[in-house]
Amino acid sequence: MLTTTRATWPLRLSVLTFGLATAAFAQQTPDGASPQSDPPDQSDAERVVLPGVIVTGQAPADNAPTVPLDSVGSRDIFTPEQIAETGARDVNDLLLHMPAISTRPYNGGESAAPSFSMRGLPDDGLTEYVQVLIDGVPASPMPYSWTAFSFFPLTPDRIHAVDFMRGAHSVRYSPDTVGGVLNFITEPIPEDGALEFRSTFGDYGYSSTLVSGGVTNGNFGWSATYVDRRGDGYREDGGFEQQDVNVKLRRELDSGGWWALSTSYMTSGHQAPGGLTLAEFDQDRWANTRPKNRFEGERGVADFVLHKELSGEAWYEAFTYGSLTKRRLVAQRPHFPAPGDTLTLSDWKDDSYFVGVGGRGELKYEALGQEHALYGGVRYQREWIPDWTIESMPYDGGASTLTQDDEYELDAISVHLDDTFHPVESVKITAGVRLEHIPSAQGENTVGSNTYSFDESITEWLPGIGASYSFHEDWALFGNYHRGFRAPQAWGFGLTPDPANAEVDFETADTSEVGLRFDNFESFAASVILWRNSYDQFFVFDSGFYENLGKLEATGVDLEGRLNVPGIDGLALIGSITFQDSELDSGPNAGNQVPYAWKQKAAWRLRYSNPSGWVASLGGTFVGDSFSDDANTEAESANGTLGRNPSRTLWDAQVAREWGVGLDGMLRLALGATNLFDHEWYVHSRGGFFGGGKVAGPPRQAYASISYKVGF
C-alpha cells in the first residue's frame, strides 16, 4: 500500500540524479525542432504550432495562443502563464478559473480525483459527461465504457496548457461530447536543449518536484519528465502521493513527414474520507469518519502517430494508442452506521484496457469555383475488463466473501467526414457527419444477488454544421448546431432496476450556439455566446442502480473579456461570467433544477508584470448555489447527502519574480495562496463508492515554489 508521508531526502536525491543524467545525455541542438504529434482522431485544418504550445488557432503579433476570429464554435485556450498564476495544487482548482466550467468536492480525495462539468449537466461526480484528453488521448479508464475518474492520470505539474471546446466539436471528437472537450496539453519536445527543475511546498504537508529535460538533434527529438507529488490533505487521514513519468520521441523522415511516440506511466494513492453527517460536520468539518477508505491506482499509456505530406496540400496520418488502468478501492460499509451495525470493508479491484487504431487525413480541392478542405477519419476501438471483483471483509480483518465478479468488453467503430469552405471571402462554413457504431457491448456477472448477462448493439449518426461571418478585421459572428453523445457505462446494462428489460442507449444531446467575437490582439478581446443544449436522456448512479432521469434542457449565455489597460504597461484584466438555466424536462420532477447545476459562475484575474521580472496576480471565482438531487430538496438531510449547496466566492493571489542566471538560465520564485480569505464552504455529495454526505471545500492553502530552467 502506498504511503502518504512527505518526500524523503533519498527521493529528492534520486530526482536530482535523474535530472543530472538527463543533462549529461543531451547534446547540442540545431534549429528546427518539431512539435508533438497531433491528437488521435482530433486534427484540425487550422492547426498551427505556437511557441511552447500546440493548439488549433492562429498566432497574433505577440505569439500568444488564441482562438481564430473566424472559429465556428466557442473555444478557450488556458496558457502556461495563466496556469502558473492560479497557484492551483489540483485540477479542480485549476479548471474553476476557466470560463463556464465548474468543479466540486466529491469524496474528499479531490487532490487526485477531480470532478468537473459544464453547460447545465448533472455533475454526479468524477467527470462523466465531458470528453477529457491528455495530448489528444482519452484520459478515462475506458472512453466508451468508463468515463468517470477514480483518479486523474496526470499530475497538475505536467499540465502545460488547456484547450477547452464548448461548441461545434462533435463531428471530429468522440466519445462523450455532450458537455464539451477538454484537452490537457503537456510540454512539447523543446526546440533547443532544455533542462528544468521545479519544486513547490505548501501547508498541509504539500510538496511536488518536477524534473524534465529534452533536446532536438538533427531529425530526432526527445524529452523526459518525472514528477513526485504528495501531501497530507486538509481532511484528517486525507493524504495522497503520486508519481508521473513521461517520455516523448519524434523523428523527421527523409521522405517527408514524421513519426512521434509518447509514453506515460503514473501511480496514485489517496485517502477518500467521503462526506460527513450534519452532526459530524458541526463537530469537526475536517474529520474523517471512514479512515480505512482508500484508493490505489496506476495507468500506463502509449500513443504513436505517423504523418505523411502529400502533393496538393494534402496529408494523412496513421495512429494507434493503448492504455491499461489498474484500480483498487477500499470503502467502509455501511457509510452511515447506526448503533449496533456491523462494519465491513468493500474491496474493489479491476483492470481496464483500451486500444485504438485508425487513420485521418485532409484534402484541399476546388469545386464550383470554391476552395474546399475535406477532412475525415476512421477509428476502431476496443475496451475490456477481464476481471472486476468486489469482496466483502470484516472491518478489522478476516476472511473475505466474493460479492461480484464481472467481465466486460466493447467494440466501437467511428467514421467522420466534414468539409470547410468559403462561399464568399468573409464567410466560413464547416459541415459534416459522424457515425458511431458499437457492434458489440457484452458482459456478465456470475456472483452475488445481482447476476446478469447482456450483449447489445448501438448505432448513432451525429451531424454538425457551423458558420462564421467576419464582417471586420476584428469582429466576427458565428453559429453552429451539433449532435453529441455519451456512451452507456460498463455497469449500466447490468445495474438498471430491471436488467432483463433494460433500455440503455446513447445519451444524446442537440447543442447549438450563436455568438459575437471581437479580438484586437494588442488591447481588447471579448465574446458573447448564447447557447442551448437539449438532452434526450441522462443516467445517474445515486441509488445503487443506473437510472434514467429523463430529458433535460439547458440554456445560457457566456460573456468573456480581456483588457490590456491603456496607459499602464503590463496591467491586464481577464474575466468571464456564465448565466445558465438547466431544468429537468420530463419525469416526476419535471421543471426542477438539474442537480449541481448552478445559475451563475464567474472567474476573473488582475495581472501586473514589469520588465524587471516581477509579476503580481489577484484572481477569483464565483459559483452560484445549486441542489444535490433532482427533487431539489432545500433542507439538509441528517446524513448530509441532501440540501441546497450554497454559493461561494474564492480569491487567490501570487507574487513572483524571474531572474536571468548565466547566459541561458532562468530562475523563478513565487509565493501565493488559494482561498485567500479562508471562506468556509461545502457541498452535499450523493452516493458514490466511498459514501456521500456533507463535504467541506478546501480552506486557505499557502505555497512557495522555485523553478530553474536552463538551455543548452
C-alpha positions, 0 to 999 in steps of 0.5 A: 500500500502506498504511503502518504508521508512527505518526500524523503531526502533519498527521493529528492536525491534520486530526482536530482540524479535523474535530472543530472543524467538527463543533462549529461545525455543531451547534446547540442541542438540545431534549429528546427525542432518539431512539435508533438504529434497531433491528437488521435482522431482530433486534427484540425485544418487550422492547426498551427504550432505556437511557441511552447504550445500546440493548439488549433488557432492562429498566432497574433503579433505577440505569439500568444495562443488564441482562438481564430476570429473566424472559429465556428464554435466557442473555444478557450485556450488556458496558457502556461502563464495563466496556469502558473498564476492560479497557484492551483495544487489540483485540477479542480482548482485549476479548471474553476478559473476557466470560463463556464466550467465548474468543479466540486468536492466529491469524496474528499480525495479531490487532490487526485480525483477531480470532478468537473462539468459544464453547460447545465449537466448533472455533475454526479461526480468524477467527470462523466459527461465531458470528453477529457484528453491528455495530448489528444488521448482519452484520459478515462479508464475506458472512453466508451465504457468508463468515463468517470475518474477514480483518479486523474492520470496526470499530475497538475505539474505536467499540465502545460496548457488547456484547450477547452471546446464548448461548441461545434466539436462533435463531428471530429471528437468522440466519445462523450461530447455532450458537455464539451472537450477538454484537452490537457496539453503537456510540454512539447519536445523543446526546440533547443536543449532544455533542462528544468527543475521545479519544486513547490511546498505548501501547508498541509504537508504539500510538496511536488518536484518536477524534473524534465529535460529534452533536446532536438538533434538533427531529425530526432527529438526527445524529452523526459519528465518525472514528477513526485507529488504528495501531501497530507490533505486538509481532511484528517487521514486525507493524504495522497502521493503520486508519481508521473513519468513521461517520455516523448520521441519524434523523428523527421523522415527523409521522405517527408513527414514524421513519426512521434511516440509518447509514453506515460506511466503514473501511480496514485494513492489517496485517502477518500474520507467521503462526506460527513453527517450534519452532526459530524460536520458541526463537530469537526468539518475536517474529520474523517469518519471512514479512515480505512477508505482508500484508493490505489491506482496506476495507468500506463499509456502509449500513443504513436502517430505517423504523418505523411505530406502529400502533393496538393496540400494534402496529408494523412496520418496513421495512429494507434494508442493503448492504455491499461488502468489498474484500480483498487478501492477500499470503502467502509460499509455501511457509510452511515452506521447506526448503533449496533451495525456491523462494519465491513470493508468493500474491496474493489479491484479491476483492470481496464484496457483500451486500444485504438487504431485508425487513420485521418487525413485532409484534402484541399480541392476546388469545386464550383469555383470554391476552395474546399478542405475535406477532412475525415477519419476512421477509428476502431476501438476496443475496451475490456475488463477481464476481471472486476471483483468486489469482496466483502471483509470484516472491518478489522480483518478476516476472511473475505466473501466474493460479492461480484465478479464481472467481465466486460468488453466493447467494440466501437467503430467511428467514421467522420467526414466534414468539409470547410469552405468559403462561399464568399471571402468573409464567410466560413462554413464547416459541415459534416457527419459522424457515425458511431457504431458499437457492434458489440457491448457484452458482459456478465456477472456470475456472483452475488444477488445481482447476476446478469448477462447482456450483449447489445448493439448501438448505432448513432449518426451525429451531424454538425454544421457551423458558420462564421461571418467576419464582417471586420478585421476584428469582429466576427459572428458565428453559429453552429448546431451539433449532435453529441453523445455519451456512451452507456457505462460498463455497469449500466446494462447490468445495474438498471432496476430491471436488467432483463428489460433494460433500455440503455442507449446513447445519451444524446444531446442537440447543442447549438450556439450563436455568438459575437467575437471581437479580438484586437490582439494588442488591447481588447478581446471579448465574446458573447455566446448564447447557447442551448443544449437539449438532452434526450436522456441522462443516467445517474448512479445515486441509488445503487442502480443506473437510472434514467432521469429523463430529458433535460434542457439547458440554456445560457449565455457566456460573456468573456473579456480581456483588457490590456489597460491603456496607459499602464504597461503590463496591467491586464484584466481577464474575466468571464461570467456564465448565466445558465438555466438547466431544468429537468424536462420530463419525469416526476420532477419535471421543471426542477433544477438539474442537480449541481447545476448552478445559475451563475459562475464567474472567474476573473484575474488582475495581472501586473508584470514589469520588465524587471521580472516581477509579476503580481496576480489577484484572481477569483471565482464565483459559483452560484448555489445549486441542489444535490438531487433532482427533487431539489430538496432545500433542507439538509438531510441528517446524513448530509447527502441532501440540501441546497449547496450554497454559493461561494466566492474564492480569491487567490493571489501570487507574487513572483519574480524571474531572474536571468542566471548565466547566459541561458538560465532562468530562475523563478520564485513565487509565493501565493495562496488559494482561498485567500480569505479562508471562506468556509464552504461545502457541498452535499455529495450523493452516493458514490463508492466511498459514501456521500454526505456533507463535504467541506471545500478546501480552506486557505492553502499557502505555497512557495515554489522555485523553478530553474530552467536552463538551455543548452 
